Amino acid sequence: MAFPYIFESNFEGGTNAEWTTGENDPDGILDFPNYRELARYGHEPYSGAYCMRILSPGATPANAIVNAPDCDILDTVTNYFRFNVFFDKDFTCTATDVCSLLELQGAGNAETVACGFQITITTDVILLGIGAAATGAVPGTFDPVPIRRGVWYTVELCVNIETNNTGTVDMYVTPHGGRTGAAAGASVGPITNIEVTHAIFGLNDQLATTGGYILLDNFVQDNARLYKPNRYPEEVVLTKTAHAFVGSGQIETLTLVDPTAAGTVMVYDSDCAETVDLVATVSSVAAGETVTRATPINVSRGAYCVLAGQGDPRALAKLKFAPHTAAAVRDAGMTPR
């Protein structure tokens, strides 16, 4: 795993701001709920305070997507992608449906790689899958292990773009609490691709009869495999501005690492990306400097950590105590402020 990442979106601002060409949501079924909103339905983000949510059904052909022009891949280059996905327990269909969650597109918005799912009417089974082509790629090769509703999954893709019929795509799927596998659950190739110029992420091409909702979180693109993220670690690695945790807790030590320039991490007592109640600041003054604050940092609502600086700063928050299970996060979300 390399750093800085090629592209990263954690939705921790409660918006689509990281997806710089915005969103396409004609039916108004896409939003970015806070964990307090999700707790009302017995759910929570994979991590932090926010994620992306798609409420279906929508119109046919439907789409509820965000767009990023930075997710490019040149010919002969291999990149890796990772994101978290959750299907709610009432997600269902009245006709077999194949949809995309991630599309890597090239010139003219041609789909060269697609990752998504199939839900089958006769079995009510959801399978995650991938597809690749020069243009018009759709998920067509599926991991045979059915997806359990109400469970967070980590999806990883290894994408090798080749314009000479040697391209490949491998998909790895790991449920929360499961062990990341060394073998891909689905693979396609060899295939002729086109160069990738951008990505769309969300729900694309679903039928109006497919219903329920999907949560998506923690999208990352890099030039090395990323593996499943630890959902509730005792040491939280912050690669961009995010909520280290939500609810009442304490950061025992906070370390700032600046590889190429001076930077700052500011901690706010907030669970909704507010930058009002500043409780701690750690700053460096030189490139490559590591600075640690050993004085505990206490918060009552959450630890919103804002990273600033030109040198891709990172922070490591060692937690003394905080909500460390999905149930605890939901309880915090139902607790009045």
N, C-alpha and C positions, 0 to 999 in steps of 0.2 A: 504494500500500500504506500503510495507516494503522497506528498503534500507540498504545495497546495493542490487541492483537487481541481480538475478541469472545470467542473460545475457542481454546485451544491445548493440544495433548497430544503430547508427544514420547516418552512411555513410559520416560524416562531414569531413573526410580526403580525400574524392573523390576516395576511393578505397574499396576493400573488406577485408582490413587488420583485421577487427574484426572477420571475419569468418576464423578461423585459419587453416582449412583444404582446404581453397581456393575455387575455383569455377569450375563448369563443364559447358562449353559453347562452344560446338563443332561448332556451326554455327556462332559464333561471334555476337550474338544479344543482349548481356548484357553489359551495361556500367554504369558509375556513373557520370552523367552530372552535371556541375555547373549550377546555376540558370541563368547565362548569356546565356548558350546554350539553356536552356528550354524557355527562354523569346523569342527567335527567332520564336518559334512555339506557342506562346501565353499561355505558361504554367509556373509553378513554383513548387519547392518542397513544401511538406506540411509545413516544417519549415526549417530554416537555409539556407545553400548555396548549398547542394548536396542531391541527393537521388539516388536510384537505378532505372534504366530504362531497359525495355526489349522490343526490337524492333522485332516484328514478321511480317511475318511468318518465321518459321524455318523448318528444316527437320522433317520427321516422323519416329520414335517417337521423338519428340523434347524435349530438356530440356535446360534451361538457369538458373542455380541455383548457390547459394553459400552454403557452408557447415559449420556447427558449431558442434564440439564434446562436447561442454560444456552444451548443452541443454538436460540434462538427467533428467528423472523422474523415481523414484523407485516405486515398487509395493505399493499400498494403499496411494500414495501421490497425492495431488491435486496441480496443478500449473496453472497459468494464463498467457496468451499471449496477446500482443497488437501490431498491426501494422496499417499503413495507406496505402490505395490503391487508385489508380486513373486509369480509363480507358479513353483513348482519344476519341474524338468525332467521329473518323473514325474507331473505333474498330468494326470489323464485322466478319462474317464467311460465308462460302458457304456450310457448313454441321454442324449439331448440334454437339457441342464439349463440353466435360467435362475435366477440367484441374485442377491441384493442384497449389496453391501458397505457401502453407506451408505443409510439411510432417514431422511428428514425427516418427522416425524410431528406430528399435531395432536391435538385433543381426541379422547379415546377410543382413542388410539394408531393413528389412521387415517393411512395412508401417503399423503402428498401429493406427495413427490418421492422417487425411488429411483434409485440409481446402482449398477451391478453388471456382470455379465458373462453371456455365453452360451457354453457349450461344446457343440459339435455332434458327435454320434457318427459321422456318415458322413465327416466331414473332420478331426476331432480339432482343429478350429480354435477358439481363444478370442477373442471379441470383447467389448470393453467397451461398455456402453450405459447409457441413461438412460430414465426414464419419469416422467410426472406425471399427476395426476388429483386430483379433490376427495378421494377416498378410494380405497384399493386400488391405488396406483401400483406398477408393476413395470417393470424395464428392458425396453424394447421397441423403442427406436430405437438402432442400434448404429453405432459408428465402424467403417467398412469395413476398416480396416487391422488385420490379425490381431496379437494379442499374442504376442511371443516368450517362451517359457518360459526361466527362468534369467536374466531381465533385469529390473532395477528400472525402473518407470515412475512418472511424476508425473501424477496426474489432477487437473484443475481443473474446478470447476463455477461457473457464473454462474447464480444462482437468483433470479428475480423472482417474488415471491408476489403474486398478484392473485386476489381472490375474484369478479371480474366477467368472467371468461373472457378475460383478456388476459395471463395468466402465461406465462413462458417459462423454459426451462432450456437452457443451452449447456454442452457438455463439451469440454475440451481434453486431449489425451493426448500426453505427450512421453516417449520412452525416454531412459534415462540415456545421455548423450553426444549426444543429439539437440538440435536447435534448437527452442525453443518457437514454435509457430505462432500467427499472428494470427487464423486462421480456425478456428472450432469444428469438431471432427470429427463431432459429432452435436448436433442441436438438436430440441427439441419445443416446441410452442405454436402458437397461443394455447390456453391451458388455464385452467380454473377450479380454483383451489387453495383450501385452508383455511389459516389462520394456523398457523405452525410453533411448537410449544411445546417440542420436544426432538428429539434425534437418537439413533439407534442405529448402531453401527459395528462391523463384523465380517463374519461370514458368516451369511446368513439364507436359509432355504428351499431348501437344497441337497438333492439326492437322496442316499440312502444308497449309491448306486453311483458317486458322484463322489468321486474319491480323489486324494491328494497333499497338499501343504500350500501355504498362502498366508501371505506376510509383509506386514504393514501398518505404516506408520511416519509420523510427522510430520503429524498432523492439525491443520489450522488453519481457522478461520472468521474472515472479516473483511468490511469494507464496501468494499473495493477489491480488484482482482485481485492475486494473490500471485505468480504465475509460478513456474517451476521453481526449486527451491533448488539452489545450488551444492553439490555433494556433498562435495568435499574442497578447500575454499578455503584460501588462505594467511592470510586474515583471517576468523576465525570470529565471526559476530554471534550473541550469546546473548540471547534475549528471555525466557528463563526458565531455571531450573536444568537443566543438561545436562552431558554429557561433551563438552568441546571436541574431544577426540580420545582414542583409546585407544592403549596401547602407550607405548614410550619416546619422549620428545620434549621440546621446549623452547618455552615462550611467550616471545617476545622482548620484547613490551610488552603490558600489560593495561590497558585503559581502561574506566572505569565512567562511565556517563551516567545521571543521575537527573533526569527531566523535571519532577517535581512535588514531590519530597521526598527527604530524605537516604536513602542506601542503602549496601549493602555487597555485594561479590563475594568469596567465599572459595574458594580453589583447594586441592583435596585431591589427593594422589597416589593415585588410585584408578581402577579400571576397572569397579567394581561398586557405585557409588553409596554408598560408605562415607565417612563423615565422621569419620575417625580421624586420618589423617596430613595435617595442615594444613601447606601449604608457602608460602602467600601470602594476604594480605588487602589489598583496596583499598576504602577507605570515603570517602564524602562527608559533609559536615556541613550542607549547605544545598541547598534546591531549585534545580534547574537547574545544579548544579555538575558539571563534568567533571574527573575525577581520573585521571591516568595513572601507572602504575608502569613505569619504564624499565629496571629491573633484571631480567635474565632469570629465568624460573621453570622449573626442571628437574624432570621427573617420570619415573619408570621404568615405572609401570603404566598411567597415563592421567591426564588433567587433568579432574577432576570439579569443575565451577564452580557454586557454590551462590549464587544471587542472593537477597538479602533486602532488605526495605524496603517502604514503603507507596506509593511514587511510581512504580511500574512501572519499576524500574531495568533497564537494558540494559548489556551489556558487550561489548567488542570485544577479542578475543585475536588478536594478530598472531603467527603461528607462525614460529619459526626453522627447526625441523624436526620432523616427526612422520610416522607412516604416512599416505601421501597417495594410496593406491590401494586398490581392493578387495582385491587380492592381498596387499598389505602388511598390511591389517587382519586378513585371515585368518591370515597368518603370525604376527602378534602374538597372535592367539587360540590358536594351537597351541603357543606358546612357554611353557614352564613358568614359574610365578611364582617 
